[in-house]
Amino acid sequence: MDRYKFTFVILVIFLKTGNVLSENNIFNVNNIELTKKTIISNDDLANQAIKKAFKELTHKILLKEEVKVLSDLTLIDIKDLVKYYQVLTNENYEDIDKIKFNVSFDRDKLHALFYKKGISYSEIINKELYLLPVIRKKDKIYIFNNNFFYTNWNDITRDDLIEFILPVENIEVIQTFSLNKDNLIDINLDNLFKEYSNKNVCLVLIEEKNLDKKKIFLKSRILGKNIDKNIIVERENLNLNQFNEKIIFEISETIINLIKSQNLIDVRIPSFLNTKLVLKNENDFVELNRRLAKIDLIDNLFVQEFNNEYILIKIKYLGKLEKIINQLKDQKIILNFVNEQWNIKIL
């Protein structure tokens, strides 16, 4: 490719990239279902869908305490954050009164709001968590059998944000608890979750000492970090089954908040990565740009220098470098640090 043509292609790509690379989906909320009543106008129905979508979005990406910071937003404020919404046709639904909406919120406007409010948001990539709830009642330990929580966990809690995976019955796990029955909180998570050493895991110890409240200890490892937490759940005049369901909901919500806390992105503190792309094919930069556009954490791309052999690129990104590297790998982009220079290549 001659220099003029090469320069033209690079400039076109760079200009088309703009300030926002990512065709993100973290800020999209799909399948908001509402019931159409004759007295409700289409505009009012859309407003309801937008409010419901925003509530779901904040539940998905914000810590529990941060959701309260946005509680004073009006409908006008929320609508201003919407990029577009889509009304799904109901011809395929059995109930013709049901209408579904897809709502896409504007990434830049949300970032500006979070910056103004001092809010960090969470983008969870790994949604799997391996969990083992265990009951300790007097001198007995219930792991797989006679354990309401192990048997009913995924029938009670349903959350699209995290997939709770309970391990199958294992004699080695039973032996581990037997050997540590006097000191359960010191059990090594690696001994319980040997097959999931690189995964998010959590041991849930539920004390059966008091009928009116339950003391729960969480021993977790999230993104390689050990996190312990105590929870007290009050019964509040519930029957036993309702109380047990409440316990599962409270534990689930706490675990989700812990996972969010380890995946926070602070829009006030962006990072920059200077890297070099060696050109082996004339469309390498085009392909790199296409793949980078799929990574929401990448905020911007600056071409600093280019010629027929290589391009020097500055990448503005949010979050931790390790997370960016993993997302690059998912797009078959390899980032290496050699001779004090970051090099990027596409596979």
DOZA-692095 format. One record per residue (C-alpha): residue number from 1; residue in three letters; x, y, z negated. Coordinates in nm, 3 decimals. Each point is the difference from the previous one (the first is absolute). Layout:
// residues N
[NUM; 'ALA'; [X; Y; Z]] ...
END
This chain:
// residues 347
[1; 'MET'; [0.000; 0.000; 0.000]] [2; 'ASP'; [0.151; 0.338; 0.096]] [3; 'ARG'; [0.049; 0.261; -0.272]] [4; 'TYR'; [-0.283; 0.230; 0.118]] [5; 'LYS'; [-0.257; -0.278; 0.004]] [6; 'PHE'; [0.122; -0.134; -0.333]] [7; 'THR'; [-0.024; 0.344; -0.162]] [8; 'PHE'; [-0.350; 0.053; 0.137]] [9; 'VAL'; [-0.123; -0.334; -0.139]] [10; 'ILE'; [0.144; 0.072; -0.344]] [11; 'LEU'; [-0.158; 0.345; -0.013]] [12; 'VAL'; [-0.340; -0.130; 0.108]] [13; 'ILE'; [0.006; -0.269; -0.267]] [14; 'PHE'; [0.115; 0.244; -0.265]] [15; 'LEU'; [-0.267; 0.256; 0.084]] [16; 'LYS'; [-0.271; -0.264; 0.007]] [17; 'THR'; [0.113; -0.128; -0.338]] [18; 'GLY'; [-0.097; 0.325; -0.168]] [19; 'ASN'; [0.009; 0.042; -0.375]] [20; 'VAL'; [-0.176; -0.321; -0.083]] [21; 'LEU'; [0.120; -0.326; 0.144]] [22; 'SER'; [-0.223; -0.248; -0.166]] [23; 'GLU'; [-0.335; -0.118; 0.130]] [24; 'ASN'; [-0.066; -0.088; -0.362]] [25; 'ASN'; [-0.272; -0.220; -0.140]] [26; 'ILE'; [0.052; 0.043; -0.374]] [27; 'PHE'; [-0.228; 0.305; 0.012]] [28; 'ASN'; [-0.272; -0.178; 0.195]] [29; 'VAL'; [-0.303; -0.138; -0.183]] [30; 'ASN'; [-0.209; -0.239; 0.206]] [31; 'ASN'; [-0.339; -0.167; -0.030]] [32; 'ILE'; [-0.169; 0.247; -0.233]] [33; 'GLU'; [-0.352; -0.141; -0.011]] [34; 'LEU'; [-0.304; 0.213; -0.075]] [35; 'THR'; [-0.375; -0.050; 0.022]] [36; 'LYS'; [-0.180; 0.230; 0.243]] [37; 'LYS'; [-0.318; 0.143; -0.146]] [38; 'THR'; [-0.247; 0.191; 0.209]] [39; 'ILE'; [0.021; 0.308; -0.220]] [40; 'ILE'; [0.379; 0.024; 0.032]] [41; 'SER'; [0.143; 0.193; 0.293]] [42; 'ASN'; [0.298; -0.130; 0.194]] [43; 'ASP'; [0.216; 0.283; -0.137]] [44; 'ASP'; [-0.092; -0.086; -0.358]] [45; 'LEU'; [0.075; -0.366; 0.068]] [46; 'ALA'; [0.340; 0.091; 0.143]] [47; 'ASN'; [0.070; 0.214; -0.307]] [48; 'GLN'; [-0.081; -0.295; -0.224]] [49; 'ALA'; [0.233; -0.221; 0.202]] [50; 'ILE'; [0.283; 0.254; -0.025]] [51; 'LYS'; [-0.041; 0.034; -0.377]] [52; 'LYS'; [-0.006; -0.377; -0.044]] [53; 'ALA'; [0.302; -0.042; 0.229]] [54; 'PHE'; [0.199; 0.259; -0.195]] [55; 'LYS'; [-0.083; -0.178; -0.325]] [56; 'GLU'; [0.122; -0.329; 0.146]] [57; 'LEU'; [0.313; 0.165; 0.138]] [58; 'THR'; [0.097; 0.151; -0.335]] [59; 'HIS'; [-0.062; -0.335; -0.171]] [60; 'LYS'; [0.231; -0.160; 0.255]] [61; 'ILE'; [0.296; 0.237; -0.008]] [62; 'LEU'; [-0.009; 0.192; -0.331]] [63; 'LEU'; [0.073; -0.096; -0.358]] [64; 'LYS'; [-0.305; -0.009; -0.225]] [65; 'GLU'; [0.100; 0.318; -0.182]] [66; 'GLU'; [0.072; 0.185; 0.326]] [67; 'VAL'; [-0.352; -0.063; 0.135]] [68; 'LYS'; [-0.131; 0.230; -0.274]] [69; 'VAL'; [0.217; 0.286; 0.130]] [70; 'LEU'; [-0.208; 0.006; 0.319]] [71; 'SER'; [-0.338; -0.026; -0.173]] [72; 'ASP'; [-0.069; 0.372; 0.054]] [73; 'LEU'; [0.013; -0.020; 0.379]] [74; 'THR'; [-0.326; 0.103; 0.165]] [75; 'LEU'; [-0.156; -0.169; 0.301]] [76; 'ILE'; [0.127; 0.289; 0.214]] [77; 'ASP'; [0.354; -0.063; -0.128]] [78; 'ILE'; [-0.025; -0.371; 0.076]] [79; 'LYS'; [-0.147; 0.053; 0.348]] [80; 'ASP'; [0.290; 0.229; 0.083]] [81; 'LEU'; [0.234; -0.297; -0.061]] [82; 'VAL'; [-0.179; -0.215; 0.260]] [83; 'LYS'; [0.172; -0.048; 0.333]] [84; 'TYR'; [-0.299; -0.175; 0.157]] [85; 'TYR'; [-0.272; -0.247; -0.084]] [86; 'GLN'; [-0.166; -0.268; 0.206]] [87; 'VAL'; [-0.353; -0.135; -0.025]] [88; 'LEU'; [-0.014; -0.370; 0.082]] [89; 'THR'; [-0.293; -0.124; 0.198]] [90; 'ASN'; [-0.236; -0.218; -0.198]] [91; 'GLU'; [-0.122; -0.220; 0.284]] [92; 'ASN'; [0.205; -0.292; -0.133]] [93; 'TYR'; [-0.125; 0.037; -0.357]] [94; 'GLU'; [-0.292; -0.201; -0.132]] [95; 'ASP'; [-0.121; 0.300; -0.199]] [96; 'ILE'; [-0.060; 0.284; 0.245]] [97; 'ASP'; [-0.026; 0.246; -0.291]] [98; 'LYS'; [0.366; -0.057; -0.085]] [99; 'ILE'; [0.247; 0.236; 0.161]] [100; 'LYS'; [0.379; -0.028; -0.019]] [101; 'PHE'; [0.255; 0.279; 0.024]] [102; 'ASN'; [0.375; 0.007; 0.057]] [103; 'VAL'; [0.163; 0.310; -0.145]] [104; 'SER'; [0.352; 0.119; 0.078]] [105; 'PHE'; [0.156; 0.259; -0.229]] [106; 'ASP'; [0.262; 0.244; 0.125]] [107; 'ARG'; [0.344; -0.098; -0.123]] [108; 'ASP'; [0.150; 0.350; 0.006]] [109; 'LYS'; [-0.292; 0.154; -0.188]] [110; 'LEU'; [0.012; -0.272; -0.265]] [111; 'HIS'; [0.375; 0.050; -0.038]] [112; 'ALA'; [-0.058; 0.374; -0.044]] [113; 'LEU'; [-0.267; -0.070; -0.263]] [114; 'PHE'; [0.222; -0.245; -0.187]] [115; 'TYR'; [0.288; 0.249; 0.015]] [116; 'LYS'; [-0.219; 0.276; -0.142]] [117; 'LYS'; [-0.142; -0.220; -0.277]] [118; 'GLY'; [0.334; -0.167; -0.081]] [119; 'ILE'; [-0.139; -0.345; 0.079]] [120; 'SER'; [0.195; -0.303; 0.117]] [121; 'TYR'; [-0.184; -0.264; 0.198]] [122; 'SER'; [0.065; -0.369; 0.043]] [123; 'GLU'; [0.043; -0.208; 0.312]] [124; 'ILE'; [-0.005; -0.368; -0.085]] [125; 'ILE'; [0.159; -0.219; 0.264]] [126; 'ASN'; [0.018; -0.332; -0.183]] [127; 'LYS'; [-0.356; -0.067; -0.117]] [128; 'GLU'; [0.060; -0.347; -0.148]] [129; 'LEU'; [0.037; -0.050; -0.374]] [130; 'TYR'; [0.046; -0.344; -0.156]] [131; 'LEU'; [-0.183; -0.005; -0.331]] [132; 'LEU'; [-0.040; -0.253; -0.280]] [133; 'PRO'; [-0.254; 0.081; -0.275]] [134; 'VAL'; [0.053; -0.203; -0.317]] [135; 'ILE'; [-0.214; -0.020; -0.313]] [136; 'ARG'; [0.152; -0.042; -0.344]] [137; 'LYS'; [-0.256; -0.105; -0.263]] [138; 'LYS'; [0.134; -0.081; -0.344]] [139; 'ASP'; [0.265; -0.267; 0.061]] [140; 'LYS'; [-0.121; -0.102; 0.343]] [141; 'ILE'; [0.096; 0.129; 0.344]] [142; 'TYR'; [-0.236; -0.028; 0.296]] [143; 'ILE'; [0.163; 0.036; 0.339]] [144; 'PHE'; [-0.180; -0.181; 0.280]] [145; 'ASN'; [-0.279; -0.182; -0.185]] [146; 'ASN'; [-0.274; 0.150; -0.219]] [147; 'ASN'; [0.116; 0.342; 0.113]] [148; 'PHE'; [-0.280; 0.228; 0.119]] [149; 'PHE'; [0.243; 0.253; 0.140]] [150; 'TYR'; [0.201; -0.245; 0.209]] [151; 'THR'; [-0.316; -0.167; 0.134]] [152; 'ASN'; [-0.200; 0.314; 0.078]] [153; 'TRP'; [0.252; 0.276; 0.069]] [154; 'ASN'; [-0.046; 0.037; 0.375]] [155; 'ASP'; [-0.374; -0.063; -0.019]] [156; 'ILE'; [-0.039; 0.305; -0.222]] [157; 'THR'; [0.255; 0.251; 0.119]] [158; 'ARG'; [0.001; 0.106; 0.364]] [159; 'ASP'; [0.234; 0.277; 0.106]] [160; 'ASP'; [0.131; 0.060; 0.351]] [161; 'LEU'; [0.304; 0.174; -0.144]] [162; 'ILE'; [0.159; -0.301; -0.172]] [163; 'GLU'; [-0.032; -0.372; 0.068]] [164; 'PHE'; [0.023; -0.192; -0.326]] [165; 'ILE'; [0.143; -0.347; 0.055]] [166; 'LEU'; [-0.024; -0.255; -0.281]] [167; 'PRO'; [0.254; -0.286; 0.010]] [168; 'VAL'; [-0.122; -0.359; 0.014]] [169; 'GLU'; [0.032; -0.223; -0.304]] [170; 'ASN'; [0.361; -0.090; -0.060]] [171; 'ILE'; [0.150; -0.233; -0.262]] [172; 'GLU'; [0.317; 0.211; -0.021]] [173; 'VAL'; [-0.204; 0.307; -0.093]] [174; 'ILE'; [-0.181; -0.196; -0.270]] [175; 'GLN'; [0.334; -0.120; -0.139]] [176; 'THR'; [0.134; 0.356; -0.001]] [177; 'PHE'; [-0.289; 0.116; -0.216]] [178; 'SER'; [0.033; -0.301; -0.225]] [179; 'LEU'; [0.367; 0.077; -0.064]] [180; 'ASN'; [-0.073; 0.368; -0.066]] [181; 'LYS'; [-0.332; -0.026; -0.183]] [182; 'ASP'; [0.129; 0.196; -0.300]] [183; 'ASN'; [0.132; 0.287; 0.209]] [184; 'LEU'; [-0.200; 0.030; 0.321]] [185; 'ILE'; [0.093; 0.361; 0.073]] [186; 'ASP'; [0.363; -0.102; 0.052]] [187; 'ILE'; [-0.078; -0.252; 0.273]] [188; 'ASN'; [0.217; 0.059; 0.304]] [189; 'LEU'; [-0.214; 0.093; 0.300]] [190; 'ASP'; [0.244; -0.182; 0.230]] [191; 'ASN'; [-0.084; -0.325; -0.177]] [192; 'LEU'; [-0.372; 0.052; 0.059]] [193; 'PHE'; [0.018; 0.126; 0.356]] [194; 'LYS'; [0.299; -0.188; 0.141]] [195; 'GLU'; [-0.145; -0.008; 0.350]] [196; 'TYR'; [-0.068; 0.374; -0.001]] [197; 'SER'; [0.331; 0.148; -0.116]] [198; 'ASN'; [-0.022; 0.295; 0.240]] [199; 'LYS'; [-0.371; 0.066; -0.050]] [200; 'ASN'; [-0.203; 0.216; -0.236]] [201; 'VAL'; [-0.099; -0.219; -0.296]] [202; 'CYS'; [-0.185; 0.042; -0.328]] [203; 'LEU'; [-0.058; -0.216; -0.308]] [204; 'VAL'; [-0.318; 0.096; -0.188]] [205; 'LEU'; [-0.018; -0.111; -0.365]] [206; 'ILE'; [-0.347; 0.028; -0.152]] [207; 'GLU'; [-0.034; -0.030; -0.378]] [208; 'GLU'; [-0.319; -0.166; -0.127]] [209; 'LYS'; [0.006; 0.132; -0.357]] [210; 'ASN'; [-0.287; 0.242; -0.015]] [211; 'LEU'; [-0.353; -0.031; 0.138]] [212; 'ASP'; [-0.040; 0.377; 0.037]] [213; 'LYS'; [0.317; 0.077; 0.190]] [214; 'LYS'; [0.280; -0.170; 0.187]] [215; 'LYS'; [0.368; 0.079; -0.020]] [216; 'ILE'; [0.174; -0.058; 0.335]] [217; 'PHE'; [0.369; 0.006; 0.084]] [218; 'LEU'; [0.118; 0.043; 0.359]] [219; 'LYS'; [0.349; -0.116; 0.091]] [220; 'SER'; [0.062; 0.094; 0.363]] [221; 'ARG'; [0.267; 0.044; 0.263]] [222; 'ILE'; [-0.093; 0.249; 0.271]] [223; 'LEU'; [0.240; 0.086; 0.281]] [224; 'GLY'; [0.273; -0.164; -0.205]] [225; 'LYS'; [-0.068; 0.212; -0.310]] [226; 'ASN'; [-0.112; -0.162; -0.328]] [227; 'ILE'; [-0.300; 0.178; -0.152]] [228; 'ASP'; [-0.179; -0.100; -0.322]] [229; 'LYS'; [-0.329; 0.145; -0.119]] [230; 'ASN'; [-0.253; -0.056; -0.278]] [231; 'ILE'; [-0.375; 0.038; 0.052]] [232; 'ILE'; [-0.290; -0.002; -0.248]] [233; 'VAL'; [-0.345; -0.075; 0.145]] [234; 'GLU'; [-0.307; 0.071; -0.217]] [235; 'ARG'; [-0.304; -0.225; 0.022]] [236; 'GLU'; [-0.265; 0.275; -0.040]] [237; 'ASN'; [-0.308; -0.219; -0.059]] [238; 'LEU'; [0.060; -0.212; 0.309]] [239; 'ASN'; [-0.075; -0.369; 0.009]] [240; 'LEU'; [0.300; -0.231; 0.029]] [241; 'ASN'; [-0.018; -0.040; 0.376]] [242; 'GLN'; [-0.035; 0.376; 0.057]] [243; 'PHE'; [0.288; 0.064; -0.239]] [244; 'ASN'; [0.226; -0.241; 0.187]] [245; 'GLU'; [-0.089; 0.165; 0.330]] [246; 'LYS'; [0.079; 0.340; -0.150]] [247; 'ILE'; [0.341; -0.133; -0.110]] [248; 'ILE'; [0.080; -0.110; 0.355]] [249; 'PHE'; [-0.102; 0.338; 0.143]] [250; 'GLU'; [0.208; 0.190; -0.259]] [251; 'ILE'; [0.307; -0.216; 0.059]] [252; 'SER'; [-0.036; 0.029; 0.379]] [253; 'GLU'; [-0.029; 0.378; -0.016]] [254; 'THR'; [0.306; 0.024; -0.226]] [255; 'ILE'; [0.209; -0.222; 0.228]] [256; 'ILE'; [-0.102; 0.197; 0.309]] [257; 'ASN'; [0.101; 0.322; -0.174]] [258; 'LEU'; [0.338; -0.152; -0.088]] [259; 'ILE'; [0.056; -0.102; 0.362]] [260; 'LYS'; [-0.100; 0.348; 0.120]] [261; 'SER'; [0.244; 0.157; -0.247]] [262; 'GLN'; [0.287; -0.194; 0.161]] [263; 'ASN'; [-0.099; 0.108; 0.352]] [264; 'LEU'; [-0.037; 0.374; -0.051]] [265; 'ILE'; [0.081; 0.255; 0.269]] [266; 'ASP'; [0.066; 0.360; -0.103]] [267; 'VAL'; [-0.063; 0.232; 0.296]] [268; 'ARG'; [0.193; 0.274; -0.181]] [269; 'ILE'; [0.323; -0.196; 0.025]] [270; 'PRO'; [0.062; -0.114; 0.360]] [271; 'SER'; [0.326; -0.168; 0.098]] [272; 'PHE'; [0.204; 0.015; 0.318]] [273; 'LEU'; [0.189; -0.272; 0.180]] [274; 'ASN'; [0.261; 0.083; 0.263]] [275; 'THR'; [0.046; -0.292; 0.235]] [276; 'LYS'; [0.148; -0.092; 0.335]] [277; 'LEU'; [-0.174; -0.192; 0.277]] [278; 'VAL'; [0.236; -0.154; 0.253]] [279; 'LEU'; [-0.173; -0.018; 0.336]] [280; 'LYS'; [0.020; -0.336; 0.172]] [281; 'ASN'; [-0.311; 0.044; 0.214]] [282; 'GLU'; [-0.150; 0.315; 0.144]] [283; 'ASN'; [-0.326; -0.046; -0.190]] [284; 'ASP'; [0.156; -0.068; -0.343]] [285; 'PHE'; [-0.100; 0.338; -0.142]] [286; 'VAL'; [-0.352; -0.031; 0.139]] [287; 'GLU'; [-0.038; -0.338; -0.168]] [288; 'LEU'; [0.151; 0.122; -0.327]] [289; 'ASN'; [-0.239; 0.294; -0.006]] [290; 'ARG'; [-0.295; -0.233; 0.065]] [291; 'ARG'; [0.093; -0.226; -0.291]] [292; 'LEU'; [0.079; 0.283; -0.241]] [293; 'ALA'; [-0.346; 0.143; 0.071]] [294; 'LYS'; [-0.148; -0.304; -0.177]] [295; 'ILE'; [0.176; 0.080; -0.329]] [296; 'ASP'; [-0.207; 0.238; -0.209]] [297; 'LEU'; [0.285; 0.089; -0.236]] [298; 'ILE'; [0.197; 0.156; 0.284]] [299; 'ASP'; [-0.106; 0.362; 0.006]] [300; 'ASN'; [0.206; 0.147; 0.283]] [301; 'LEU'; [0.273; -0.066; 0.253]] [302; 'PHE'; [0.270; 0.244; 0.112]] [303; 'VAL'; [0.234; -0.061; 0.292]] [304; 'GLN'; [0.328; 0.167; -0.095]] [305; 'GLU'; [0.227; -0.110; 0.284]] [306; 'PHE'; [-0.032; -0.225; 0.302]] [307; 'ASN'; [0.192; -0.116; 0.303]] [308; 'ASN'; [0.004; -0.304; 0.227]] [309; 'GLU'; [0.158; -0.219; -0.269]] [310; 'TYR'; [-0.177; 0.082; -0.325]] [311; 'ILE'; [-0.250; 0.223; -0.180]] [312; 'LEU'; [0.050; 0.150; -0.345]] [313; 'ILE'; [-0.335; 0.010; -0.181]] [314; 'LYS'; [-0.107; 0.152; -0.331]] [315; 'ILE'; [-0.299; -0.184; -0.152]] [316; 'LYS'; [-0.209; 0.170; -0.265]] [317; 'TYR'; [-0.174; -0.254; -0.220]] [318; 'LEU'; [-0.191; -0.035; -0.327]] [319; 'GLY'; [0.058; -0.256; -0.273]] [320; 'LYS'; [0.299; -0.222; -0.068]] [321; 'LEU'; [0.263; -0.085; 0.262]] [322; 'GLU'; [-0.033; -0.372; -0.084]] [323; 'LYS'; [-0.367; 0.013; 0.090]] [324; 'ILE'; [0.075; 0.179; 0.328]] [325; 'ILE'; [0.261; -0.262; 0.086]] [326; 'ASN'; [-0.254; -0.278; -0.061]] [327; 'GLN'; [-0.261; 0.173; 0.213]] [328; 'LEU'; [0.256; 0.048; 0.276]] [329; 'LYS'; [0.070; -0.373; -0.013]] [330; 'ASP'; [-0.370; -0.068; 0.040]] [331; 'GLN'; [0.019; 0.195; 0.327]] [332; 'LYS'; [0.316; -0.191; 0.101]] [333; 'ILE'; [0.220; 0.303; -0.058]] [334; 'ILE'; [0.330; -0.061; -0.176]] [335; 'LEU'; [0.174; 0.268; -0.206]] [336; 'ASN'; [0.365; -0.055; -0.097]] [337; 'PHE'; [0.257; 0.216; -0.176]] [338; 'VAL'; [0.339; -0.040; 0.169]] [339; 'ASN'; [0.306; 0.226; -0.029]] [340; 'GLU'; [-0.197; 0.263; -0.193]] [341; 'GLN'; [-0.262; 0.018; 0.277]] [342; 'TRP'; [-0.357; -0.133; 0.007]] [343; 'ASN'; [-0.061; -0.187; 0.324]] [344; 'ILE'; [-0.343; -0.094; 0.126]] [345; 'LYS'; [-0.083; -0.258; 0.265]] [346; 'ILE'; [-0.309; -0.167; 0.135]] [347; 'LEU'; [-0.032; -0.374; 0.049]] 
END
